[in-house]
Amino acid sequence: MSNWPLLSLITFLPSVGALFILMIRGEDALVARNARMVALWTTLFTFLLSLFLWIDFDVTTADFQFVEKHEWLGGNITYHMGVDGISMLFVILTTFLMPLCILASWEAITTRVKDYMIAFLVLETLMIGVFSALDLVLFYLFFEGG
């Protein structure tokens, strides 16, 4: 899996789930149930992918790993992501806690469930992005978005 942009996939998968929830239509009870299920399965799959990231993480080096660098806006502004030891732990912690938060809010949130689940998934994307951004502008976008 080292050839895959795994870190970007983990970062933006919750936003894809949020887009799916955004497209859910129907009566309120059905929309709420489907939004909860999409959010839960999206966060669980994101956690599973982050476990693959953790398994492939080399603890014997202090270098950034899973580095992705692409030209983005010019002027030395790049899409540059990667994780080191501490940010790896924060990514794992974030992806571990999100399904638990979705489950904890399962019965507690009864109104605007769709909006809540979308906000939670976008928050997960922004948090993972903050922990893995290596470019200052990219970090700023993730940090201010959250």
C-alpha positions, -999 to +999 in steps of 0.1 A: +000+000+000+030+023+000+023+035-035-011+047-026-016+082-013-029+067+019-025+098+040-046+119+016-072+091+015-075+091+052-076+129+053-103+134+027-124+102+031-146+118+058-154+147+034-165+122+008-188+107+034-201+142+042-209+147+005-228+114+005-248+125+035-255+158+018-272+139-010-296+120+013-332+129+008-365+117+022-385+119+053-368+131+085-366+098+103-351+080+073-327+108+066-315+108+102-310+070+102-291+070+069-270+100+079-260+082+111-251+050+093-231+068+066-212+088+092-205+057+114-193+036+085-172+064+071-154+070+104-149+032+109-134+028+075-112+059+081-100+043+113-093+010+096-072+028+070-053+047+097-045+013+112-028+004+079-009+036+082+002+027+117+012-008+107+035+006+079+049+033+101+087+028+108+093+037+144+131+035+140+134+068+120+126+103+130+119+114+094+085+123+081+068+093+065+040+088+040+051+121+025+031+135-004+042+166-022+026+181-052+028+215-068-003+234-059-006+272-062+029+282-073+052+305-054+065+275-033+030+268-020+027+230-022+003+203-012+028+187+013+016+161+038+033+136+060+034+123+095+061+119+122+058+100+155+037+125+174+014+134+145+009+097+137-004+092+172-027+122+168-041+109+135-047+075+151-064+091+181-086+113+159-097+084+138-103+062+169-124+088+187-146+098+158-167+066+156-170+067+194-183+103+192-208+093+165-220+064+186-223+086+217-244+111+198-266+084+183-296+090+206-285+124+220-289+143+187-325+142+176-328+173+155-308+183+124-290+150+125-279+153+089-263+187+095-246+174+127-231+143+109-218+164+080-202+189+105-186+160+123-171+145+092-158+178+080-143+183+114-125+150+111-111+159+078-098+192+091-083+177+122-064+150+103-053+177+079-039+198+107-019+169+121-004+159+087+001+192+069+037+200+062+031+232+043+023+264+062-005+275+039-020+241+039-018+239+077-034+274+079-063+262+057-069+231+078-065+249+111-088+279+102-113+256+087-117+238+120 
